């Protein structure tokens, strides 16, 4: 499925489903099931100054809360920028969720010009995320901000 059709499905989920968590979980499932290299897809939300794991699809993770600035997720929240890590084994500040993870992308979600959460995607492939993935996921983050 191309990314334009996926974007339409995301918008449909946000309009038709009820409940914030249900909507986010459905978006995780959609991305996980349609994008070949999206092996773990989840949301972290900022709660009382830290990132707290929200809905996700993939293997369980021990990282249910992450300090701002800690790991790739915490760095993305702190810098308010998308982080793409082509090879997590070369990242000093990486928090491993799975030994299978080879690359990661983290996209902040903004509401009223503040980071309120992020989309985190892990891949079992090196260099799995392109600039096209970045732009696509940034569009999804913008849409998801409407329910946060």
N, CA, C and O atoms as CSV, one atom per row, in Angstrom:
chain,resi,resn,atom,element,x,y,z
A,1,UNK,N,N,0.851,-1.182,0.000
A,1,UNK,CA,C,0.000,0.000,0.000
A,1,UNK,C,C,0.897,1.246,0.000
A,1,UNK,O,O,1.860,1.327,0.763
A,2,UNK,N,N,0.573,2.200,-0.855
A,2,UNK,CA,C,1.416,3.393,-0.898
A,2,UNK,C,C,1.095,4.313,0.293
A,2,UNK,O,O,0.054,4.192,0.939
A,3,UNK,N,N,2.021,5.221,0.549
A,3,UNK,CA,C,1.921,6.064,1.750
A,3,UNK,C,C,0.738,7.026,1.685
A,3,UNK,O,O,0.184,7.398,2.719
A,4,UNK,N,N,0.351,7.428,0.486
A,4,UNK,CA,C,-0.808,8.319,0.364
A,4,UNK,C,C,-2.087,7.601,0.817
A,4,UNK,O,O,-2.909,8.184,1.525
A,5,UNK,N,N,-2.251,6.346,0.412
A,5,UNK,CA,C,-3.420,5.560,0.839
A,5,UNK,C,C,-3.362,5.288,2.337
A,5,UNK,O,O,-4.387,5.312,3.019
A,6,UNK,N,N,-2.162,5.030,2.845
A,6,UNK,CA,C,-2.000,4.825,4.295
A,6,UNK,C,C,-2.400,6.075,5.067
A,6,UNK,O,O,-3.031,5.992,6.120
A,7,UNK,N,N,-2.026,7.230,4.531
A,7,UNK,CA,C,-2.374,8.493,5.193
A,7,UNK,C,C,-3.883,8.653,5.266
A,7,UNK,O,O,-4.409,9.119,6.276
A,8,UNK,N,N,-4.576,8.278,4.218
A,8,UNK,CA,C,-6.043,8.344,4.217
A,8,UNK,C,C,-6.624,7.405,5.269
A,8,UNK,O,O,-7.593,7.747,5.947
A,9,UNK,N,N,-6.030,6.222,5.404
A,9,UNK,CA,C,-6.498,5.268,6.423
A,9,UNK,C,C,-6.267,5.821,7.833
A,9,UNK,O,O,-7.104,5.645,8.719
A,10,UNK,N,N,-5.133,6.485,8.034
A,10,UNK,CA,C,-4.856,7.107,9.333
A,10,UNK,C,C,-5.920,8.147,9.644
A,10,UNK,O,O,-6.456,8.179,10.752
A,11,UNK,N,N,-6.225,8.989,8.681
A,11,UNK,CA,C,-7.253,10.022,8.887
A,11,UNK,C,C,-8.603,9.389,9.196
A,11,UNK,O,O,-9.337,9.879,10.055
A,12,UNK,N,N,-8.936,8.296,8.497
A,12,UNK,CA,C,-10.199,7.590,8.770
A,12,UNK,C,C,-10.237,7.063,10.204
A,12,UNK,O,O,-11.252,7.182,10.891
A,13,UNK,N,N,-9.128,6.483,10.646
A,13,UNK,CA,C,-9.051,5.959,12.014
A,13,UNK,C,C,-9.294,7.091,13.011
A,13,UNK,O,O,-10.059,6.933,13.963
A,14,UNK,N,N,-8.647,8.221,12.790
A,14,UNK,CA,C,-8.771,9.341,13.719
A,14,UNK,C,C,-10.184,9.913,13.740
A,14,UNK,O,O,-10.631,10.420,14.770
A,15,UNK,N,N,-10.886,9.837,12.624
A,15,UNK,CA,C,-12.250,10.366,12.553
A,15,UNK,C,C,-13.296,9.379,13.051
A,15,UNK,O,O,-14.285,9.789,13.657
A,16,UNK,N,N,-13.096,8.078,12.806
A,16,UNK,CA,C,-14.167,7.108,13.027
A,16,UNK,C,C,-14.065,6.333,14.333
A,16,UNK,O,O,-15.090,6.001,14.930
A,17,UNK,N,N,-12.890,6.047,14.775
A,17,UNK,CA,C,-12.733,5.270,16.007
A,17,UNK,C,C,-13.001,6.156,17.211
A,17,UNK,O,O,-12.864,7.378,17.144
A,18,UNK,N,N,-13.385,5.524,18.313
A,18,UNK,CA,C,-13.559,6.300,19.543
A,18,UNK,C,C,-12.444,5.938,20.508
A,18,UNK,O,O,-11.947,4.812,20.508
A,19,UNK,N,N,-12.061,6.893,21.318
A,19,UNK,CA,C,-11.026,6.654,22.322
A,19,UNK,C,C,-9.635,6.874,21.774
A,19,UNK,O,O,-9.249,6.280,20.767
A,20,UNK,N,N,-8.890,7.725,22.436
A,20,UNK,CA,C,-7.524,8.071,22.025
A,20,UNK,C,C,-6.632,6.837,21.923
A,20,UNK,O,O,-5.943,6.653,20.919
A,21,UNK,N,N,-6.638,5.990,22.955
A,21,UNK,CA,C,-5.768,4.814,22.947
A,21,UNK,C,C,-6.150,3.844,21.831
A,21,UNK,O,O,-5.276,3.271,21.180
A,22,UNK,N,N,-7.439,3.659,21.610
A,22,UNK,CA,C,-7.888,2.765,20.546
A,22,UNK,C,C,-7.419,3.277,19.187
A,22,UNK,O,O,-6.973,2.494,18.348
A,23,UNK,N,N,-7.518,4.580,18.969
A,23,UNK,CA,C,-7.080,5.173,17.709
A,23,UNK,C,C,-5.578,4.982,17.518
A,23,UNK,O,O,-5.133,4.594,16.438
A,24,UNK,N,N,-4.799,5.252,18.560
A,24,UNK,CA,C,-3.344,5.113,18.443
A,24,UNK,C,C,-2.950,3.656,18.219
A,24,UNK,O,O,-2.058,3.370,17.420
A,25,UNK,N,N,-3.607,2.737,18.918
A,25,UNK,CA,C,-3.311,1.314,18.750
A,25,UNK,C,C,-3.613,0.869,17.319
A,25,UNK,O,O,-2.849,0.102,16.732
A,26,UNK,N,N,-4.723,1.348,16.760
A,26,UNK,CA,C,-5.085,0.989,15.388
A,26,UNK,C,C,-4.066,1.544,14.390
A,26,UNK,O,O,-3.735,0.879,13.409
A,27,UNK,N,N,-3.574,2.749,14.635
A,27,UNK,CA,C,-2.544,3.317,13.763
A,27,UNK,C,C,-1.263,2.481,13.865
A,27,UNK,O,O,-0.627,2.208,12.847
A,28,UNK,N,N,-0.883,2.078,15.062
A,28,UNK,CA,C,0.286,1.203,15.238
A,28,UNK,C,C,0.114,-0.085,14.436
A,28,UNK,O,O,1.028,-0.509,13.729
A,29,UNK,N,N,-1.050,-0.699,14.549
A,29,UNK,CA,C,-1.325,-1.948,13.826
A,29,UNK,C,C,-1.261,-1.739,12.325
A,29,UNK,O,O,-0.676,-2.547,11.604
A,30,UNK,N,N,-1.859,-0.658,11.856
A,30,UNK,CA,C,-1.851,-0.355,10.428
A,30,UNK,C,C,-0.419,-0.241,9.905
A,30,UNK,O,O,-0.073,-0.865,8.902
A,31,UNK,N,N,0.405,0.546,10.575
A,31,UNK,CA,C,1.791,0.730,10.130
A,31,UNK,C,C,2.590,-0.562,10.239
A,31,UNK,O,O,3.337,-0.912,9.325
A,32,UNK,N,N,2.435,-1.264,11.344
A,32,UNK,CA,C,3.167,-2.511,11.564
A,32,UNK,C,C,2.807,-3.558,10.507
A,32,UNK,O,O,3.675,-4.280,10.018
A,33,UNK,N,N,1.538,-3.631,10.167
A,33,UNK,CA,C,1.074,-4.675,9.247
A,33,UNK,C,C,1.248,-4.337,7.771
A,33,UNK,O,O,1.195,-5.232,6.927
A,34,UNK,N,N,1.456,-3.060,7.441
A,34,UNK,CA,C,1.555,-2.690,6.024
A,34,UNK,C,C,2.955,-2.264,5.588
A,34,UNK,O,O,3.268,-2.316,4.398
A,35,UNK,N,N,3.789,-1.851,6.513
A,35,UNK,CA,C,5.138,-1.400,6.165
A,35,UNK,C,C,6.130,-2.509,6.529
A,35,UNK,O,O,6.248,-2.896,7.692
A,36,UNK,N,N,6.829,-3.004,5.527
A,36,UNK,CA,C,7.692,-4.179,5.702
A,36,UNK,C,C,8.714,-4.060,6.822
A,36,UNK,O,O,8.922,-5.019,7.566
A,37,UNK,N,N,9.347,-2.920,6.955
A,37,UNK,CA,C,10.442,-2.792,7.919
A,37,UNK,C,C,10.036,-2.153,9.237
A,37,UNK,O,O,10.904,-1.824,10.046
A,38,UNK,N,N,8.745,-1.969,9.475
A,38,UNK,CA,C,8.266,-1.377,10.723
A,38,UNK,C,C,7.946,-2.523,11.696
A,38,UNK,O,O,6.802,-2.966,11.795
A,39,UNK,N,N,8.968,-2.988,12.405
A,39,UNK,CA,C,8.836,-4.185,13.238
A,39,UNK,C,C,8.285,-3.915,14.629
A,39,UNK,O,O,7.700,-4.806,15.244
A,40,UNK,N,N,8.461,-2.711,15.129
A,40,UNK,CA,C,7.875,-2.292,16.416
A,40,UNK,C,C,7.395,-0.867,16.210
A,40,UNK,O,O,8.170,0.008,15.823
A,41,UNK,N,N,6.125,-0.636,16.469
A,41,UNK,CA,C,5.537,0.685,16.259
A,41,UNK,C,C,4.803,1.081,17.527
A,41,UNK,O,O,3.925,0.357,17.996
A,42,UNK,N,N,5.164,2.233,18.081
A,42,UNK,CA,C,4.501,2.642,19.316
A,42,UNK,C,C,4.509,4.143,19.517
A,42,UNK,O,O,5.184,4.897,18.816
A,43,UNK,N,N,3.732,4.537,20.500
A,43,UNK,CA,C,3.654,5.937,20.905
A,43,UNK,C,C,4.176,6.077,22.321
A,43,UNK,O,O,3.905,5.240,23.183
A,44,UNK,N,N,4.920,7.135,22.550
A,44,UNK,CA,C,5.262,7.577,23.889
A,44,UNK,C,C,4.603,8.936,24.071
A,44,UNK,O,O,4.625,9.770,23.166
A,45,UNK,N,N,4.018,9.154,25.242
A,45,UNK,CA,C,3.374,10.427,25.553
A,45,UNK,C,C,4.084,11.060,26.744
A,45,UNK,O,O,4.525,10.362,27.657
A,46,UNK,N,N,4.189,12.376,26.728
A,46,UNK,CA,C,4.836,13.065,27.846
A,46,UNK,C,C,3.814,13.228,28.969
A,46,UNK,O,O,2.768,13.857,28.810
A,47,UNK,N,N,4.163,12.637,30.105
A,47,UNK,CA,C,3.325,12.695,31.302
A,47,UNK,C,C,4.229,13.114,32.451
A,47,UNK,O,O,5.208,12.438,32.768
A,48,UNK,N,N,3.887,14.243,33.069
A,48,UNK,CA,C,4.653,14.760,34.206
A,48,UNK,C,C,6.156,14.798,33.922
A,48,UNK,O,O,6.967,14.403,34.759
A,49,UNK,N,N,6.512,15.281,32.727
A,49,UNK,CA,C,7.907,15.511,32.400
A,49,UNK,C,C,8.716,14.317,31.951
A,49,UNK,O,O,9.936,14.413,31.823
A,50,UNK,N,N,8.058,13.182,31.705
A,50,UNK,CA,C,8.789,12.038,31.166
A,50,UNK,C,C,7.969,11.367,30.076
A,50,UNK,O,O,6.755,11.553,29.990
A,51,UNK,N,N,8.648,10.585,29.244
A,51,UNK,CA,C,7.972,9.840,28.188
A,51,UNK,C,C,7.417,8.549,28.781
A,51,UNK,O,O,8.142,7.773,29.403
A,52,UNK,N,N,6.126,8.333,28.578
A,52,UNK,CA,C,5.458,7.141,29.105
A,52,UNK,C,C,4.927,6.357,27.915
A,52,UNK,O,O,4.272,6.910,27.032
A,53,UNK,N,N,5.218,5.059,27.905
A,53,UNK,CA,C,4.782,4.201,26.807
A,53,UNK,C,C,3.269,4.174,26.714
A,53,UNK,O,O,2.565,3.937,27.696
A,54,UNK,N,N,2.790,4.423,25.506
A,54,UNK,CA,C,1.364,4.332,25.215
A,54,UNK,C,C,1.105,3.100,24.370
A,54,UNK,O,O,1.829,2.110,24.478
A,55,UNK,N,N,0.081,3.147,23.529
A,55,UNK,CA,C,-0.222,2.002,22.676
A,55,UNK,C,C,0.954,1.663,21.752
A,55,UNK,O,O,1.653,2.547,21.256
A,56,UNK,N,N,1.148,0.369,21.538
A,56,UNK,CA,C,2.204,-0.091,20.629
A,56,UNK,C,C,1.854,-1.456,20.083
A,56,UNK,O,O,0.984,-2.151,20.607
A,57,UNK,N,N,2.554,-1.831,19.009
A,57,UNK,CA,C,2.442,-3.166,18.426
A,57,UNK,C,C,3.861,-3.674,18.205
A,57,UNK,O,O,4.683,-2.993,17.591
A,58,UNK,N,N,4.140,-4.854,18.699
A,58,UNK,CA,C,5.462,-5.459,18.587
A,58,UNK,C,C,5.800,-6.158,19.884
A,58,UNK,O,O,4.955,-6.306,20.767
A,59,UNK,N,N,7.037,-6.583,19.987
A,59,UNK,CA,C,7.476,-7.291,21.188
A,59,UNK,C,C,7.395,-6.371,22.406
A,59,UNK,O,O,7.613,-5.165,22.286
A,60,UNK,N,N,7.082,-6.932,23.579
A,60,UNK,CA,C,7.043,-6.118,24.800
A,60,UNK,C,C,8.398,-5.443,25.044
A,60,UNK,O,O,9.443,-5.973,24.669
A,61,UNK,N,N,8.362,-4.277,25.671
A,61,UNK,CA,C,9.588,-3.551,26.001
A,61,UNK,C,C,9.602,-3.226,27.491
A,61,UNK,O,O,8.558,-2.986,28.098
A,62,UNK,N,N,10.780,-3.223,28.059
A,62,UNK,CA,C,10.930,-2.842,29.470
A,62,UNK,C,C,10.942,-1.326,29.629
A,62,UNK,O,O,10.842,-0.816,30.745
A,63,UNK,N,N,11.065,-0.606,28.519
A,63,UNK,CA,C,11.161,0.853,28.572
A,63,UNK,C,C,9.764,1.469,28.543
A,63,UNK,O,O,9.302,1.968,27.517
A,64,UNK,N,N,9.110,1.418,29.700
A,64,UNK,CA,C,7.756,1.964,29.802
A,64,UNK,C,C,7.750,3.430,30.192
A,64,UNK,O,O,6.738,4.113,30.032
A,65,UNK,N,N,8.876,3.920,30.704
A,65,UNK,CA,C,9.038,5.353,30.927
A,65,UNK,C,C,10.499,5.709,30.668
A,65,UNK,O,O,11.418,4.977,31.034
A,66,UNK,N,N,10.678,6.865,30.019
A,66,UNK,CA,C,12.014,7.303,29.613
A,66,UNK,C,C,12.149,8.779,29.983
A,66,UNK,O,O,11.258,9.581,29.705
A,67,UNK,N,N,13.253,9.122,30.602
A,67,UNK,CA,C,13.513,10.525,30.935
A,67,UNK,C,C,13.783,11.324,29.668
A,67,UNK,O,O,14.385,10.819,28.721
A,68,UNK,N,N,13.334,12.569,29.659
A,68,UNK,CA,C,13.628,13.470,28.547
A,68,UNK,C,C,15.152,13.591,28.449
A,68,UNK,O,O,15.822,13.847,29.449
A,69,UNK,N,N,15.691,13.408,27.252
A,69,UNK,CA,C,17.134,13.459,27.039
A,69,UNK,C,C,17.801,12.104,27.053
A,69,UNK,O,O,18.937,11.968,26.601
A,70,UNK,N,N,17.105,11.085,27.572
A,70,UNK,CA,C,17.678,9.748,27.683
A,70,UNK,C,C,17.335,8.919,26.446
A,70,UNK,O,O,16.180,8.875,26.021
A,71,UNK,N,N,18.338,8.266,25.876
A,71,UNK,CA,C,18.108,7.420,24.712
A,71,UNK,C,C,17.662,8.233,23.499
A,71,UNK,O,O,17.559,9.459,23.556
A,72,UNK,N,N,17.407,7.540,22.424
A,72,UNK,CA,C,16.990,8.189,21.181
A,72,UNK,C,C,15.636,8.871,21.377
A,72,UNK,O,O,15.439,9.999,20.927
A,73,UNK,N,N,14.707,8.193,22.045
A,73,UNK,CA,C,13.384,8.783,22.280
A,73,UNK,C,C,13.484,10.055,23.113
A,73,UNK,O,O,12.871,11.070,22.782
A,74,UNK,N,N,14.242,9.999,24.174
A,74,UNK,CA,C,14.396,11.168,25.030
A,74,UNK,C,C,15.119,12.310,24.342
A,74,UNK,O,O,14.812,13.477,24.588
A,75,UNK,N,N,16.083,11.986,23.477
A,75,UNK,CA,C,16.800,13.013,22.720
A,75,UNK,C,C,15.861,13.693,21.721
A,75,UNK,O,O,15.910,14.912,21.553
A,76,UNK,N,N,15.010,12.909,21.062
A,76,UNK,CA,C,14.070,13.480,20.089
A,76,UNK,C,C,13.103,14.431,20.787
A,76,UNK,O,O,12.782,15.496,20.258
A,77,UNK,N,N,12.643,14.049,21.964
A,77,UNK,CA,C,11.733,14.920,22.720
A,77,UNK,C,C,12.438,16.192,23.164
A,77,UNK,O,O,11.877,17.284,23.073
A,78,UNK,N,N,13.660,16.050,23.639
A,78,UNK,CA,C,14.411,17.200,24.130
A,78,UNK,C,C,14.763,18.177,23.002
A,78,UNK,O,O,14.642,19.391,23.165
A,79,UNK,N,N,15.198,17.640,21.861
A,79,UNK,CA,C,15.631,18.493,20.748
A,79,UNK,C,C,14.464,18.963,19.885
A,79,UNK,O,O,14.612,19.877,19.073
A,80,UNK,N,N,13.294,18.327,20.067
A,80,UNK,CA,C,12.098,18.636,19.274
A,80,UNK,C,C,12.341,18.387,17.789
A,80,UNK,O,O,11.837,19.116,16.935
A,81,UNK,N,N,13.118,17.349,17.494
A,81,UNK,CA,C,13.444,17.000,16.112
A,81,UNK,C,C,13.291,15.501,15.898
A,81,UNK,O,O,13.420,14.703,16.826
A,82,UNK,N,N,13.012,15.142,14.647
A,82,UNK,CA,C,12.969,13.737,14.261
A,82,UNK,C,C,14.378,13.171,14.323
A,82,UNK,O,O,15.329,13.794,13.850
A,83,UNK,N,N,14.506,11.994,14.906
A,83,UNK,CA,C,15.783,11.290,14.963
A,83,UNK,C,C,15.692,10.035,14.116
A,83,UNK,O,O,14.760,9.245,14.267
A,84,UNK,N,N,16.654,9.849,13.227
A,84,UNK,CA,C,16.781,8.619,12.456
A,84,UNK,C,C,18.131,8.014,12.813
A,84,UNK,O,O,19.168,8.663,12.678
A,85,UNK,N,N,18.110,6.774,13.266
A,85,UNK,CA,C,19.343,6.066,13.600
A,85,UNK,C,C,19.450,4.883,12.645
A,85,UNK,O,O,18.680,3.926,12.734
A,86,UNK,N,N,20.422,4.962,11.724
A,86,UNK,CA,C,20.584,3.914,10.713
A,86,UNK,C,C,21.130,2.621,11.286
A,86,UNK,O,O,20.837,1.537,10.783
A,87,UNK,N,N,21.935,2.741,12.354
A,87,UNK,CA,C,22.548,1.568,12.976
A,87,UNK,C,C,22.621,1.829,14.484
A,87,UNK,O,O,23.491,2.557,14.961
A,88,UNK,N,N,21.687,1.219,15.224
A,88,UNK,CA,C,21.612,1.501,16.665
A,88,UNK,C,C,22.862,1.049,17.414
A,88,UNK,O,O,23.140,1.558,18.499
A,89,UNK,N,N,23.617,0.111,16.864
A,89,UNK,CA,C,24.829,-0.358,17.551
A,89,UNK,C,C,25.899,0.727,17.609
A,89,UNK,O,O,26.847,0.614,18.386
A,90,UNK,N,N,25.764,1.766,16.807
A,90,UNK,CA,C,26.743,2.860,16.794
A,90,UNK,C,C,26.284,4.065,17.615
A,90,UNK,O,O,26.966,5.090,17.648
A,91,UNK,N,N,25.141,3.946,18.272
A,91,UNK,CA,C,24.567,5.049,19.051
A,91,UNK,C,C,24.936,4.873,20.523
A,91,UNK,O,O,24.565,3.877,21.143
A,92,UNK,N,N,25.667,5.839,21.080
A,92,UNK,CA,C,26.115,5.761,22.481
A,92,UNK,C,C,24.956,5.775,23.471
A,92,UNK,O,O,24.998,5.086,24.491
A,93,UNK,N,N,23.929,6.555,23.173
A,93,UNK,CA,C,22.841,6.790,24.116
A,93,UNK,C,C,21.611,5.929,23.802
A,93,UNK,O,O,20.494,6.306,24.156
A,94,UNK,N,N,21.799,4.791,23.150
A,94,UNK,CA,C,20.685,3.957,22.714
A,94,UNK,C,C,20.171,3.065,23.843
A,94,UNK,O,O,20.949,2.408,24.535
A,95,UNK,N,N,18.831,3.053,24.017
A,95,UNK,CA,C,18.191,2.147,24.973
A,95,UNK,C,C,17.606,0.987,24.167
A,95,UNK,O,O,16.654,1.173,23.409
A,96,UNK,N,N,18.162,-0.180,24.327
A,96,UNK,CA,C,17.750,-1.320,23.515
A,96,UNK,C,C,16.422,-1.899,23.980
A,96,UNK,O,O,16.253,-2.253,25.147
A,97,UNK,N,N,15.485,-1.987,23.045
A,97,UNK,CA,C,14.206,-2.632,23.327
A,97,UNK,C,C,14.254,-4.096,22.922
A,97,UNK,O,O,13.569,-4.935,23.508
A,98,UNK,N,N,15.064,-4.396,21.919
A,98,UNK,CA,C,15.168,-5.761,21.417
A,98,UNK,C,C,16.530,-5.941,20.769
A,98,UNK,O,O,17.041,-5.029,20.118
A,99,UNK,N,N,17.118,-7.121,20.948
A,99,UNK,CA,C,18.396,-7.398,20.296
A,99,UNK,C,C,18.234,-7.447,18.777
A,99,UNK,O,O,19.219,-7.337,18.048
A,100,UNK,N,N,17.010,-7.609,18.298
A,100,UNK,CA,C,16.745,-7.671,16.856
A,100,UNK,C,C,16.756,-6.289,16.204
A,100,UNK,O,O,16.935,-6.181,14.991
A,101,UNK,N,N,16.566,-5.231,16.995
A,101,UNK,CA,C,16.487,-3.884,16.438
A,101,UNK,C,C,17.830,-3.455,15.868
A,101,UNK,O,O,18.864,-3.523,16.534
A,102,UNK,N,N,17.785,-3.012,14.616
A,102,UNK,CA,C,18.997,-2.543,13.931
A,102,UNK,C,C,18.938,-1.045,13.629
A,102,UNK,O,O,19.974,-0.380,13.600
A,103,UNK,N,N,17.725,-0.503,13.401
A,103,UNK,CA,C,17.588,0.925,13.134
A,103,UNK,C,C,16.293,1.429,13.754
A,103,UNK,O,O,15.399,0.650,14.084
A,104,UNK,N,N,16.210,2.759,13.908
A,104,UNK,CA,C,15.073,3.342,14.617
A,104,UNK,C,C,14.790,4.739,14.076
A,104,UNK,O,O,15.695,5.452,13.642
A,105,UNK,N,N,13.507,5.113,14.114
A,105,UNK,CA,C,13.098,6.481,13.818
A,105,UNK,C,C,12.156,6.937,14.931
A,105,UNK,O,O,11.268,6.197,15.353
A,106,UNK,N,N,12.364,8.160,15.394
A,106,UNK,CA,C,11.518,8.735,16.436
A,106,UNK,C,C,11.060,10.110,15.944
A,106,UNK,O,O,11.875,10.969,15.607
A,107,UNK,N,N,9.736,10.296,15.911
A,107,UNK,CA,C,9.148,11.529,15.386
A,107,UNK,C,C,8.336,12.211,16.486
A,107,UNK,O,O,7.350,11.649,16.965
A,108,UNK,N,N,8.740,13.412,16.888
A,108,UNK,CA,C,7.980,14.132,17.919
A,108,UNK,C,C,6.574,14.506,17.430
A,108,UNK,O,O,6.352,14.758,16.246
A,109,UNK,N,N,5.646,14.531,18.373
A,109,UNK,CA,C,4.286,14.989,18.117
A,109,UNK,C,C,4.117,16.314,18.855
A,109,UNK,O,O,4.340,16.403,20.062
A,110,UNK,N,N,3.721,17.336,18.109
A,110,UNK,CA,C,3.587,18.681,18.673
A,110,UNK,C,C,2.125,19.057,18.845
A,110,UNK,O,O,1.278,18.723,18.016
A,111,UNK,N,N,1.845,19.758,19.936
A,111,UNK,CA,C,0.533,20.366,20.172
A,111,UNK,C,C,0.813,21.744,20.741
A,111,UNK,O,O,1.511,21.884,21.746
A,112,UNK,N,N,0.265,22.756,20.091
A,112,UNK,CA,C,0.506,24.138,20.527
A,112,UNK,C,C,2.002,24.418,20.686
A,112,UNK,O,O,2.438,25.027,21.662
A,113,UNK,N,N,2.771,23.956,19.700
A,113,UNK,CA,C,4.215,24.196,19.610
A,113,UNK,C,C,5.031,23.560,20.735
A,113,UNK,O,O,6.172,23.957,20.970
A,114,UNK,N,N,4.457,22.577,21.429
A,114,UNK,CA,C,5.189,21.822,22.460
A,114,UNK,C,C,5.175,20.349,22.081
A,114,UNK,O,O,4.210,19.867,21.487
A,115,UNK,N,N,6.239,19.635,22.420
A,115,UNK,CA,C,6.253,18.190,22.216
A,115,UNK,C,C,5.375,17.560,23.289
A,115,UNK,O,O,5.597,17.763,24.483
A,116,UNK,N,N,4.370,16.788,22.852
A,116,UNK,CA,C,3.461,16.120,23.784
A,116,UNK,C,C,3.602,14.597,23.716
A,116,UNK,O,O,3.028,13.869,24.526
A,117,UNK,N,N,4.374,14.135,22.737
A,117,UNK,CA,C,4.580,12.705,22.580
A,117,UNK,C,C,5.429,12.452,21.357
A,117,UNK,O,O,6.002,13.371,20.772
A,118,UNK,N,N,5.501,11.171,20.978
A,118,UNK,CA,C,6.261,10.825,19.785
A,118,UNK,C,C,5.862,9.460,19.260
A,118,UNK,O,O,5.328,8.614,19.977
A,119,UNK,N,N,6.142,9.283,17.986
A,119,UNK,CA,C,5.996,7.981,17.337
A,119,UNK,C,C,7.390,7.368,17.312
A,119,UNK,O,O,8.350,8.012,16.886
A,120,UNK,N,N,7.499,6.136,17.765
A,120,UNK,CA,C,8.776,5.427,17.800
A,120,UNK,C,C,8.625,4.161,16.964
A,120,UNK,O,O,7.707,3.372,17.186
A,121,UNK,N,N,9.522,3.971,16.009
A,121,UNK,CA,C,9.474,2.774,15.164
A,121,UNK,C,C,10.859,2.150,15.114
A,121,UNK,O,O,11.854,2.822,14.843
A,122,UNK,N,N,10.899,0.851,15.382
A,122,UNK,CA,C,12.137,0.076,15.308
A,122,UNK,C,C,12.053,-0.867,14.119
A,122,UNK,O,O,10.980,-1.347,13.755
A,123,UNK,N,N,13.218,-1.121,13.521
A,123,UNK,CA,C,13.295,-2.053,12.402
A,123,UNK,C,C,14.391,-3.079,12.661
A,123,UNK,O,O,15.395,-2.789,13.312
A,124,UNK,N,N,14.180,-4.273,12.143
A,124,UNK,CA,C,15.197,-5.320,12.236
A,124,UNK,C,C,16.205,-5.209,11.093
A,124,UNK,O,O,17.099,-6.046,10.969
A,125,UNK,N,N,16.063,-4.178,10.260
A,125,UNK,CA,C,16.959,-3.930,9.124
A,125,UNK,C,C,17.808,-2.688,9.398
A,125,UNK,O,O,17.330,-1.733,10.010
A,126,UNK,N,N,19.050,-2.698,8.953
A,126,UNK,CA,C,19.883,-1.505,9.006
A,126,UNK,C,C,19.354,-0.490,7.994
A,126,UNK,O,O,18.832,-0.862,6.943
A,127,UNK,N,N,19.494,0.788,8.321
A,127,UNK,CA,C,19.136,1.870,7.395
A,127,UNK,C,C,17.740,1.689,6.795
A,127,UNK,O,O,17.554,1.836,5.588
A,128,UNK,N,N,16.771,1.372,7.638
A,128,UNK,CA,C,15.421,1.055,7.160
A,128,UNK,C,C,14.582,2.286,6.825
A,128,UNK,O,O,13.569,2.173,6.135
A,129,UNK,N,N,14.992,3.456,7.305
A,129,UNK,CA,C,14.125,4.632,7.206
A,129,UNK,C,C,14.712,5.700,6.287
A,129,UNK,O,O,15.843,6.151,6.468
A,130,UNK,N,N,13.919,6.087,5.305
A,130,UNK,CA,C,14.327,7.074,4.304
A,130,UNK,C,C,13.765,8.449,4.672
A,130,UNK,O,O,13.000,8.588,5.626
A,131,UNK,N,N,14.157,9.456,3.899
A,131,UNK,CA,C,13.568,10.783,4.077
A,131,UNK,C,C,12.069,10.736,3.810
A,131,UNK,O,O,11.302,11.477,4.425
A,132,UNK,N,N,11.653,9.869,2.898
A,132,UNK,CA,C,10.224,9.708,2.622
A,132,UNK,C,C,9.495,9.190,3.868
A,132,UNK,O,O,8.393,9.643,4.176
A,133,UNK,N,N,10.111,8.243,4.582
A,133,UNK,CA,C,9.535,7.755,5.840
A,133,UNK,C,C,9.432,8.895,6.850
A,133,UNK,O,O,8.417,9.038,7.531
A,134,UNK,N,N,10.477,9.699,6.944
A,134,UNK,CA,C,10.462,10.843,7.868
A,134,UNK,C,C,9.281,11.753,7.599
A,134,UNK,O,O,8.508,12.062,8.506
A,135,UNK,N,N,9.138,12.186,6.345
A,135,UNK,CA,C,8.045,13.112,5.980
A,135,UNK,C,C,6.681,12.468,6.226
A,135,UNK,O,O,5.769,13.116,6.739
A,136,UNK,N,N,6.546,11.207,5.863
A,136,UNK,CA,C,5.292,10.468,6.050
A,136,UNK,C,C,4.929,10.395,7.529
A,136,UNK,O,O,3.789,10.672,7.904
A,137,UNK,N,N,5.890,10.025,8.369
A,137,UNK,CA,C,5.621,9.889,9.798
A,137,UNK,C,C,5.402,11.247,10.464
A,137,UNK,O,O,4.645,11.342,11.430
A,138,UNK,N,N,6.045,12.282,9.969
A,138,UNK,CA,C,5.796,13.621,10.484
A,138,UNK,C,C,4.364,14.064,10.169
A,138,UNK,O,O,3.741,14.757,10.973
A,139,UNK,N,N,3.844,13.671,9.014
A,139,UNK,CA,C,2.443,13.963,8.680
A,139,UNK,C,C,1.503,13.213,9.618
A,139,UNK,O,O,0.504,13.764,10.080
A,140,UNK,N,N,1.831,11.951,9.895
A,140,UNK,CA,C,1.008,11.167,10.824
A,140,UNK,C,C,1.040,11.805,12.207
A,140,UNK,O,O,0.005,11.916,12.865
A,141,UNK,N,N,2.229,12.228,12.654
A,141,UNK,CA,C,2.352,12.871,13.971
A,141,UNK,C,C,1.475,14.113,14.037
A,141,UNK,O,O,0.831,14.371,15.053
A,142,UNK,N,N,1.451,14.875,12.961
A,142,UNK,CA,C,0.617,16.088,12.935
A,142,UNK,C,C,-0.857,15.729,13.046
A,142,UNK,O,O,-1.605,16.405,13.752
A,143,UNK,N,N,-1.285,14.675,12.359
A,143,UNK,CA,C,-2.677,14.234,12.437
A,143,UNK,C,C,-3.016,13.723,13.839
A,143,UNK,O,O,-4.077,14.039,14.379
A,144,UNK,N,N,-2.118,12.938,14.422
A,144,UNK,CA,C,-2.351,12.365,15.750
A,144,UNK,C,C,-2.440,13.456,16.808
A,144,UNK,O,O,-3.143,13.294,17.805
A,145,UNK,N,N,-1.744,14.554,16.604
A,145,UNK,CA,C,-1.774,15.640,17.601
A,145,UNK,C,C,-3.199,16.137,17.839
A,145,UNK,O,O,-3.494,16.691,18.898
A,146,UNK,N,N,-4.071,15.943,16.874
A,146,UNK,CA,C,-5.467,16.414,17.014
A,146,UNK,C,C,-6.232,15.680,18.116
A,146,UNK,O,O,-7.250,16.176,18.598
A,147,UNK,N,N,-5.749,14.502,18.518
A,147,UNK,CA,C,-6.475,13.741,19.563
A,147,UNK,C,C,-5.777,13.817,20.913
A,147,UNK,O,O,-6.270,13.259,21.893
A,148,UNK,N,N,-4.636,14.501,20.978
A,148,UNK,CA,C,-3.888,14.574,22.244
A,148,UNK,C,C,-4.146,15.876,22.958
A,148,UNK,O,O,-3.599,16.107,24.037
